[in-house]
């Protein structure tokens, strides 16, 4: 049985943080209703073949249902409140205050359903001086201090290729909070309002660096932390074919195996070298790794048990034997017809690894079914459609 079977989620969010959170829930059996605006438009800011069916949407919204609903109308608010009366979770990603203006805020809905877990994801939180400030991931990681630490010493900050604030600070923190609140509800019988700031979540990732700073008062510097360029044993090295390998033999035994395999016992004990000596060790290793191609080095070290990896491109990563064996690339039904490749489930349930998520819905695909479920007649549904409360045909 799916772990979240029987849990109904009403998802009001757009873009990435909220949809990724509810994707994880839908993948594990939750009944997720994606509440979309009736206007034909893309749910997320990515190009697509038709509204709501861009490649990113087809992944983020797989296994969910789509209900179009204009919450600016009284009829739309009434529909949402009826759904919330029996829902387990409501997730929203508006700026603070928007849901109150729409009449679908926690105070309103919890009065109808005290067991409701209500999760608000915002850039800077429901409280504080920045609650209404606009932002995207680059802004959240900037305020969190992460972007300022990213990159090489003496170089500008480096933009991360994935959205740290959105995905970790927002989506995964929200998922953790929702699951904890659902668990607490079992004994208390009451829901919770979860205030998730993507900036707060990003700051939480600074566990090692912030702890050290609190202890000694010395702030870390870009490119000069033990895992960001200070040590020659935690580094990338260019190979003969222009590709790179990454090494991470922090432990002495891994380092010693590596330098012995390379015939460079003169580098023994120097994995933690710093300053000029560190640069000398790096220079020696640059010369060594430049002698063979990347895949030659991977093959060479396969039997030596050291922390060395090829730096893969995205196509290489998605076709790597381990990713395929772990079913991180799967085929799912496409709302455009046929099947398509998507990312697999990162959380594996032993004995249930072959689970295939359902396809993403077309915009408004489940309008009639969901409205009928809560008592609307065909005539009433037609009336809602004619008034623009739900999407027209």
N, C-alpha and C positions, 0 to 999 in steps of 0.2 A: 504494500500500500504506500502511495506517495506520502512523504512526511508532512506535507501541508494540506492534505486533502481535507475538505470541509471548511477551510479558511477562505472567506470572501474579502477581496481587496478592491476598493474603489480608488483608481489612480487618476488624479487630476493633473499630474505633472507632465512637463514637456522636456525637450532636449535630451540630456544624458543622465543626470544623477538619479532622478526618480524612476524613469523607465528602466534603468539598469537594476535598481533595487527590486522592482516588481518583476523584472525578467527572472531574477534568481528565485523569486517566490513561485512564479508560474512554472518554471522548469521543474520544481519539486511539488507540483500538484495543487497550488493555491488557485482559486477561481478569481482571476484578475479581470476586472472590468475597466478597460481604458476609456475614460470619459473624454471624448473629443468634441471640439466645436463643430457645429454643422457645416460651416463654410468649407468648401473643398479646398484644402490646403495641405501642405506637407506638415506632418506632426513635428518634425525636427528640421533644422536648417540645412538639409542636404538635398541635393537634386534627386528626383525620383521619376519613375515612369508614370505614376499617377499619385494623387494625394495620399500621403501616409504609407507609400510603398517603396520608398527609396531602399537601397541595400541595408543601410543602418536601421531603418524602421522595421524592415522585415526580420532583422535579428532581435532588436530591442523589444518588439511587441509580439514575438512568437508565443503561441500558447495562450494568448489573451483574447478577450472579447472586446468588441468596439461598440460603444454606445455614443451616438452624437447627442449633444445636449447643450442648449443655449442657456447658461446660468444667469444671464442678464434678464431673463424673462421670469415672471412669477411661476409659470407652468414648469419651467426648467428647474427652478429651485425646489418646487414641490416633488418632482420626480426624484431628484437627488436625495431629498430628505427621506422619502419612502424607501429608497435603496439603503440609505445609511441606517435606517431603523433596525435592519437585520444584518448589516455588514459587521465584519470584525476589524477591518483596518481602512482608514482613509489616509491617503498620502497626497500631499500637495507641495508645489514648489514655487508658489507665488512670492512676491515681496510681502513682508509683514503688513497686515491690515487688509489685504485684498479679499481674502476669504470672508472676513467680517462684512465687508461691503457687499459681497455676493450673497451673504446669508447662509454660508456653508462652513462657518468656523467651528472650532472645537466647542465653544460654549453652547452654541445653538444645537449642534448635533449630539453632544453628550447628554443634553437634557432629554433628547428623544431616545438615545441608546447609551446608558451609562457604561456599558461594557466596551464601548468603542475605543480602539487604539488609534490615535490621530497623530500623524507624523508630518511635521512641517520642515522642509529642507529649504534653507535660504543661504545667501552668501555670507552674511555676518551675524545671523541670529535674530530672534524675535525681540531682543532687548539690546541696549547699548547704543552708543552714539552713531554707529554706522548701520543701524538696522535697515535704513531705506536707501543706502548707497548702491548704485548699480555695479555689476561686476561679472566677470567670467573667470574661468580657471586660472588664467595668467594673473589676474588680480588677487585671487585668494592665496595662491602660493607666494605672491609677492608680499602680502601682509603677513603671511605665516613665517617669513624668513627663509623659506625653502629656495626660492628662485635666487636670492642673494648669495646662497651657498653653492649654487650649481655652476659647474664649469671649471676651467683650469685657472691656476693662479695667474694673475695679471691679465686675464681675458674677461670679456663681458659675460654676464650671466647667460647660461645656455637654456633655451626653452626645452622642457621635457617633451618627448613625443607622445606621451599619454597624459590624460587629464587627472592629475593627482588629487586636486581639491574636489573635482566632480565625482570621481570614482571611489577614492578611499575616504576622503573627508565627508562626502555626501552619501553616495549609494551604500557603501559597505557599513558605515557607521549607522545609517538609517536602518539597514537590515538588522544589524545587531540590536539596536534599540527596540525595534518592532518585535523581534523574537523574544527579547527579555520581558517586554510589556505583556505579550500574550501569555508567557509563562506565569508572570506575577498575577495575571487576571484569574488564573485557575483557583488561586486561594483567596484573593481579595474580592473577586467578582466585579472589579472595576477596571475601566480602561485608563489610559494615560494620554497626556499631550506631550509629544516628544519634540523638542526644539533643537533641530540639527543645523548647526552652522558649518558650512564647508570649510571656512577658515579655521574654526576650532578643530575640526577633524584633521586638517593639514598640519596644524601646530602639534597635534598629538603624535605625529610621525617623528617629531624631533626628540624622541625619548632619550637617545644616547647623548646627543649634542647639548640639549637643554640641561640634562642632569649634570653633565660635566661643567657647564657654565655656572650653574647654581652652586656647584661645589667649590670652584676655584676662582670664579669671576673673570676667566679669560675666554672671550668669545672666539669661536672657531672662524677660520678664514677660508674663503673660496679656494678650492684646490689644495688645501693644506691640512686636510683631515686624514686620518689613517685609511679611510676607505674612499678617498676622493683625490688621491694623487701624492700623498706624502711618502708612501712606502713603495719601493720597487716590486714588492711581492704581491701587490694588489693593483694591477695595471693592464693596459692593452699594449700589444706589440705588433708592429706591421711586419707582414711576411713577404716572401719573395714575389708572390703573385699580386701584391697590392691589397690583399685581404688581411684581416687581423685575427689574433688569438687573444683571449683574456686569461690571465692567471690570477689565482687567489690562494696560494699556499701560505696562509698566515701561520699555521702551525709549523713548528720546527721540522717535524718528520716529513711533511709534505715538501717543504723547501729543500730539505737535504736529498730526498729522492729525486727531485727535479734537477738540481745542479749536478748530482752524480750521474744521472742519465745523460745530461748534456756534456759530461766530461769537464765540468767547470767547478771542481771541488774548491777552487780558489775563492768562490763566492759563498762558501759554507758559512752559515751564521750571520749572513748579511741581509736577511729578509727585512729586518727592521732598521736598516741603515737610513739615516736622515741627512739633510743638508747636502753638502758637496759629495759625501760618500754615497748617498742615495742616488745622486745624479750619475756618478761613475758606474754604479751597479746597473742602473737603467741603460746607460750607454752600452755597456757590455752585452746586456740582454737584447738590446735593439740589434746589435751586430749579429748575435747568435740567431735570432728568429728571422732575420732577413735572408738567411741562407736557404730556407726551404719554403714551399707554399703552405698555406694554412692547413689544408687537408692532410698534407704530408706530416705536419706536426701533430695533428690529432691522431693519425695512425701511429706515429712514433711513440706517443705517450699512452696509448691505449692500455698497455700492459704495466704501466708504471704507477698507477694510482696516485696521480697528483691532480690538483685542482686547476685544470686547463680546459678551455672550451673554445670552439670556433665562434667568432662573432658573426652571427647569421643575418642574412637579409630577411625581410618578411616572407618572401616566397620560400626561402630555405627553411625558415622556422615552421611554416605551416605544412611543409612536406617532410619534416624530419621524422624518422622512424619512431622515435619515442612519442612525439606528439600524436602520430597516427595510432600507435599502439594504445595510447591513453585516451583515444577517442576525443581529442581536442579539435578535430575536424570531423564533422558529421554531415549527413545529407538529411534534409527535412523537406516536407512539402512546402511548395511556394504558392502564395496567393495569386501569382501570375501564371500558375500552371506548372506541372512537372515538379522536379526536385532541384534543390540548390544546396551548395555547400555553405555551412555556417560554423561558427565556433561551437565546440561542445561544452558540456557541463563541467566546471572546475571542481565542484563538490561531488565526489563519487560516493554512492551508497553501495557498499559491498554486497554482491548478490543481485544488484539492480543496475549494473553498469550499462546495460543495453537500452536504457530508456531513451526514447526519441521524443523531443518536444513537439507540440502541435504547431501548425503554421500560424503566421501572423494573420490577423483579420483585415478585410477590406474596411474602409471607413464606413461606419454605421452598419456593418454587416449584421449585428445582433440587436439592432434597435427594437424590432418587433418582438423577438423572443424575450428580451429582458423586460420590456414594458408589459407584455402579456403576463409574465411571471408575477408582477406586483399588482395585477388586477386591471390593467388598461384593456379596453375592448378595441376591436379593429377600427370602429368608428372614432373612438377617442384618439387612437394612434394617428389616424388620418388627419384629424383636426390639429394635432401637435405638428404634423408635418406641414400642413398648409400655413401654419402660423410661424414656421421657421424655428420651432423649438427643437426639432430633430431634423436631420438632413432630408431634403427632398429627393425623390427618385430621379 
